[in-house]
Amino acid sequence: MAQRRQHGGAFKARVAVEAIAGHKTVNEIASAYEIHPSQGNKWKAGVAISMDGRGRALDNIFVERLWRSVKYENVYLKGYQTIPEAESGLRDYFDFYNAGRLHQSLGYKTPGQVYTGSQPDQNQSTAA
């Protein structure tokens, strides 16, 4: 029996973005990346396949909130046209999200400040 391949997030994102772009069919993309077309369709639809067999809605709420912020504060505003452009823009956004964006739910601190236990700068705005 063939061993199952594990695909990383960057690979899945590259396949999904290419499928969403619509320049090739999912079958063409699947053939090029040596994956099953149904897997490409699932990644394209943004469906995460749970390996534990149970849906964990409460565990996912934080991730859903994060992706809502990413989409509305970055992706929809920037309208990325290429994968390298999206990777660079999202890298910059996550740096800002973790080190520069104040979060109301964290007492107007950044996630980086909460993680390291440091205090916010007095010069930072309190707007979230």
C-alpha positions in Angstrom: 0.0 0.0 0.0 1.3 3.4 -0.9 2.3 5.7 2.0 0.0 8.7 2.5 1.7 12.0 1.8 1.4 14.9 4.3 1.1 18.3 2.6 2.1 21.5 4.5 0.0 24.6 4.7 2.1 26.5 2.2 1.6 23.7 -0.4 -2.2 23.6 0.3 -2.4 27.4 0.0 -0.6 27.4 -3.3 -2.9 24.8 -4.8 -6.0 26.5 -3.4 -5.0 30.0 -4.7 -4.2 28.6 -8.1 -7.6 26.8 -8.2 -9.4 30.0 -7.1 -7.6 32.0 -9.8 -9.5 29.9 -12.4 -6.7 29.8 -15.0 -6.7 26.0 -15.0 -9.3 23.4 -14.1 -9.0 21.6 -10.7 -8.2 18.4 -12.7 -5.3 20.1 -14.4 -4.0 21.5 -11.1 -4.4 18.1 -9.4 -2.4 16.5 -12.2 0.4 19.1 -12.0 0.7 18.8 -8.2 0.1 15.0 -8.1 -2.9 15.2 -5.8 -6.4 13.8 -6.1 -8.9 16.4 -7.7 -11.2 16.0 -4.7 -8.4 17.1 -2.4 -7.8 20.2 -4.5 -11.6 21.0 -4.4 -11.6 20.7 -0.6 -8.6 23.0 -0.2 -10.2 25.4 -2.7 -13.4 25.5 -0.7 -11.4 26.1 2.5 -12.6 22.9 4.1 -10.3 21.6 6.7 -10.4 17.8 7.1 -10.6 16.9 10.7 -8.5 13.9 11.6 -9.9 13.4 15.1 -13.4 12.5 13.8 -15.3 15.1 15.8 -16.2 18.7 15.0 -14.8 21.1 17.6 -16.7 24.3 17.0 -15.5 26.0 20.2 -11.9 25.1 19.4 -12.2 26.7 16.0 -13.9 30.0 17.0 -10.5 31.7 17.7 -9.2 30.6 14.3 -12.5 31.7 12.6 -12.1 35.1 14.3 -8.5 35.4 13.2 -9.4 34.6 9.6 -12.3 37.0 9.6 -9.8 39.8 10.6 -7.3 38.7 8.0 -9.9 38.7 5.3 -11.6 42.1 6.2 -8.4 44.0 7.3 -6.1 42.7 4.6 -7.1 40.3 1.8 -10.2 42.1 0.6 -8.5 45.5 0.8 -5.3 44.4 -1.0 -6.8 42.2 -3.7 -3.7 40.1 -4.2 -3.1 39.0 -7.8 -0.2 36.5 -7.4 0.8 33.9 -4.8 4.2 35.7 -4.0 2.3 38.9 -3.6 -0.2 37.3 -1.2 2.6 35.5 0.7 4.5 38.7 1.2 1.4 40.8 2.1 0.1 38.2 4.6 3.5 37.9 6.2 3.5 41.6 6.7 0.0 41.6 8.1 0.7 38.8 10.6 3.8 40.7 11.8 1.5 43.7 12.3 -1.3 41.6 13.9 1.0 40.0 16.4 3.3 43.0 17.2 1.5 46.2 16.3 -2.3 45.7 16.4 -3.9 46.3 19.7 -6.6 43.9 20.7 -9.6 44.9 22.8 -10.0 41.3 24.1 -6.4 41.4 25.3 -6.8 44.6 27.3 -5.5 46.8 24.4 -2.2 44.8 24.2 -0.7 43.0 21.2 -0.6 39.2 21.2 3.2 39.5 21.3 3.0 41.5 24.6 0.6 39.0 26.1 2.8 36.1 25.1 6.0 37.7 26.4 4.4 39.4 29.4 5.7 42.8 28.4 3.8 46.1 29.0 2.4 48.1 26.1 4.2 51.3 25.0 2.7 54.5 26.4 2.9 56.0 22.9 0.5 53.5 21.4 -3.1 54.4 20.7 -5.8 52.6 22.6 -8.0 52.2 19.6 -8.5 48.6 18.5 
